[in-house]
Each structure stands twice: as C-alpha cells, then as structure tokens.
C-alpha cells in the first residue's frame, strides 16, 4: 500500500511541477499569445503606440514594433528579417516588394499621407518665421538623408521652391528674390543629415546649440501640440510642400498572416483613420 501511495504522490508532484513550470513560462494555462512583428516608419511610432494596448486586448496578442526609416526596414525585410506587417512612409518601398513577389497574396495598399513642416528649437534664437529664414547666414539646419522618405520629400520641397518662388518666370515668383538659388543656400546651412524623422525631432528638441531648425513631418507638429513640446513648428505652404503616401503590406514570409491582415484592416477602419487624423496624418 505504501508503494502505491508513494507512486500516486510522485505522479501528483510531477503534474503540479509541470503546471507551475507552464504558468511561469506563459503566465497562464491558456496557449501562448502570438506576437505580431510590425516594421513601421519612425513617423508612425507615436500613433501606433496609442492603439497597441487596445488591439492586443481585442485580439489576444502581443505587438512588437521595429521602428526605423522605411528604407532601412525594406533592407531588413529583403535580407530575411521576420516581419508580419510593413508600414512605409513612402509607398515606393512597398511597391518594390510587390514587384519582387515578396508580398502575401501579392497585395498592398496606401493607407494615409503626410506632409512636411519646419521644427524650430525652443526660444527660436534665430527668429525663424518662414522658409526664407532657413537660408539666412548662420542658421544651422538638420535634415534627413535623401535615401529616407522625409529626406526625399525635403529635397522635393526645396526644388519646388526654386521652381516657383525662386523662378522669375513663374507666376508664383517672390519678387524680393528671397528664394533665388535656394537649394545651394539651403544645403550650405545643413550641419547634419539624419537617418530618420525621429532623430531630427530629437536633435532639435535637445536645444544644445547644434541645430536651429529642421524639416520634419506634419505629424510631428500634431504630436508636439498634444504633448506640449517646447520646440516650435511652422507650417510649409501647400504651394511648395510635398505630400508623401504611406503604404502597408504583409510580407510573404509573415508568420501570423491572419492577425497581420486584421492589423492592416484596422488602419482602414473609421477608428483607424480617425486616429491617423488626430495624429496629423492624412494631409
């Protein structure tokens, strides 16, 4: 009898130990939650953070966001990095994946837009009030590298200026001549080319004298207003501003395709589009 009871006791101990081990690993008796890996352009960081908790709860999952420039994320995907959803600030990177046959169901969609604005260091020591002031002698500018979307859009805007406000044959020409030879003057004031939008915001916000202003996304202006940022933002007129188109897709090697499509669909819902508008996207 003693041996029988001893055997039962050992079985009970083994079962309990196994259960405790499972709980320690998973936190519950329920199956482990799937983890959705989202590769998102750095300008999307704040708006995604706003919806992550509710989406995780509604879909019983975890979300991990890998934030960087769209071009860097594209390189990671094509190099084989695991990714369930890719959100790019320039749809050309997603289109390249499409033409390479690297998209799940060979599908992508454009889901929002963004434009540019000027970010000015706290106190505005150089009294910057317009695009013309960015090329004044002694103004230190930080912009993004032309290989990343916000940098490419900045270049487009600079050349929009020389084609309109700085072009004597254009009906939009500014007769004061403030925008003549604008690209060269602008480039002469650039002290740093950054890898993504977040770095520009961070560098100007530090206000340690290394930068007086920079060109960032309009969504940064919206988020700055929400959070009471000490930096200032100036809008760039539509006549020369550049609108960037954002695209979303599920790469062909995605692990959780059904969940990824649910996440993708969220951004096209009324709730998702309202959130984007609140954070300065869509214009």
N, C-alpha and C positions, 0 to 999 in steps of 0.2 A: 504493500500500500504506500509505504513511504517513497518508494521509487516512482510510483505512479504520480503521486502529488508533486514530487520533485520535477518530473518531466513536464507536468502541466505548468508549474511555476516558471520553468525555463522558457516555455513557449510564450507565456504571458509577458515575461520580461523582454523577449526578443521583439514581440509585436509592439509593445509600448515604446521601446527604444527606437524602433523603426519609425513609428508615428511621430515621435518627438524630433527625430532627425529630419523627417519630411517637413514638419512645421518650421523648424529652424531654417531650412533652405528656402521654402516657399512662403512662409508666413501664414499658411492656411492649408486646409485639406483640399481646397479647390485646385484644379490644374493651374500650372504656372501661367501668368498673363503673357500674351505675346508682346513683343517690343517692336514698335514701328520706328524705323530709322528714317528721319526726314533730313534731306540735304536742302538747306534753304539759304538763299541770298542773304547777306548780312542785314540788308534793309528790312527784311521780314522778321527779324528776331523778336522785336517787341510785340508785334501783332500776334505772332504765333504763341508767345508766352501767355497772352491774355486768354486764349481759348484752350490751352493744353489740358488744364485740370478738368474742365467740364467734358472735353472729348474723351479723355482717359476714363472718366467715371461712366459715361454713357456707353462706351464701347469695351469696357473691361480690359484695358490695355495700358501699356506704358509708351511714352513717346520720348525718343532721343533726337535732339536737333543738332546737326552738324552745320554750323554757320560759317560761311566764308564768301569770297567773291564767287559769282556764278561761273567764271572761267576756271577757277581752282576746283570747284565742285565737279565741273564737267570732266576735268582731267582725272579726278579721283574715280569717277564712275567708269570712265573708259579704261582705267587701269585695274578695274575689278573690285573696287571698294564696295562693300554691301550697302545697298540703298533701296528703300522701299518707295520713297517719293522724292522727286526733284522739283524745286521751285526756283526758277531762274529769273533774274531781273532784266534779262534780255532774251527774248524768245529764240534768238538765233542759235543759242547753245542747245536748246531742246530740239530745234529743227535739225541740227546736225546729228543728234542721236536718232531722230526719226529716219533720216536718210541713210544712216548706218545700220538700220534694222535693230536698234538696241532698245526699243520701247515695247512694253507689254501691250499686246493686241494692236501694235503699230499705231498707237493713238496718243495725242497730246492736245492740250487746249490752252488758249490765252485766257487768263482769269482776272487781270487787273492792269492798271497803268500807274505810272509815277512820273513826276516832272522834277525840275531842279529848283533850288533856292540857294541863297548865299547865307552862310553861317559866319557870324562876326563875334570875335572874342568879347568877353564881359567888359563893359565900360566903353567899348568901341573907341579905343585910344586914337585910331587913325581917322575917325569921323567918316566912316564908310557909309554912304547912303544910296549908292547906285552902282551899277556895273562899271560905270566910267571911273569911279574911285578905286576900283581894284587894280588899275594900271598906273596909279599915281606912284611917283618915285618913293621908295622906302617901304611900300606895302608888302608884307610877307604873306604869300598865299600857299595853302596846302590843297592839293587836288589829288584825284585818283589816277593811277596809271591808265593809259588808253586801252589796255587789254581787258579791263574790267568795265562792266556796264556804266557805272556812274562816271568813270573817266572818259569813256567813249562819248557819252551824252554831253559831258562838259566840252569836249572838243567840238562836237556838233554845234553847240550853242555859241562858242567862241567864233566859229566860222559863219554862223547865222548872223552874228553881229557885223562882221566885216562885209557880208553880202547885202546888208540892209542899212543899218545906222551908220556904217563906216564907208558906204559906197555912194559916191557923189552922183551916180546915175540912177540911184534908187529913189522912188518916191518917199521912202522912209528915212532918207539920209538926214542925219543930225548936223545941221549947218554949223554948229560950233566947232566941228572937227574933233570932238572928244573921242570918237571911236575910230579915227584913222589909224591904220597899221595896228589894229587891236590885237591880233594873235601874237605878234612879236613882243609887244609890250606886256601882254598877259604872261607869256612864257618867261620873260625876264624876271618877273616877280615871284615865280614859283620856287619855293625853297624845299619842297618835298613832294614826291609822288607816292601815294599810299596804295596798299593792296586792296582795300575795300572801303566802303562808305563809313563803317563804324570807326575805323581808325581816324578818319578826318574829323568826325564829330568829337572823338576823344581828345585828339591833339589840340583842337581849337578850344575845347572846353577846359583843358588844363590851365589855360591862361598863364603860361610861364614865360611869355615873351617870344616864343619861337614862331608863332603864327598870328596874324591879324584877322585872317578870314579864309574861307574855303568854299568850295561848291559841293553841296550835298543834295540828297533827295528832299522833295517837299514833305514826305512822310516824317522826316526828322524835325521839320518845323512843327508839324502837328503834335508829335510826341513831346517835343520841347515845351509846347504850350500846356500839355497835360501835366507835366511833371514840374513846371515852374523853373525850367533851366535858366541859368544865369546868362548864358550866351544869348545873342540876338539873332534874329533871322530876317532876311529881306527877300521879298518875292521877286522873281525874274519875270518880266512881262512876256505874255504869250507870243508876241511878235518874234521873239528870238529864242524862247525856251524850247527845250527838246522833251518830247513825251516818249517814255520808254514803255514797251509792252512786256509784261510778265507772263511766263508760261509755266504750266505744271504738267507733270507726267509721272508714270510709274515705269521705271526701267524694267527691261525684260528679265533681269536676274533678281527681281524683288522676291523676298521671302514670303511676305504676307500680302498677297495681291488683293484679296477681297477687302481687307482692312485699309489698305492703301487707297483703294477706289472710294471707300467711304470717306476717308480724309480728304481726298481730292474733291469729292462731291460737296463737302461742307463749304468750300470756298465759293461755290456757285449758288449756294442756298441764299435765301433772304437774310438769314442771320450772318452768314459769312461775308456777304457783300456789304452789309451794314457795318460790320466790324472793320472791314477794309476802309470804308469811307471815313469812319471815326478816326482811324489812324493815318489819314491823309493820302490814301491810295485812291485810284480811280480818276485822277486828274493830272 
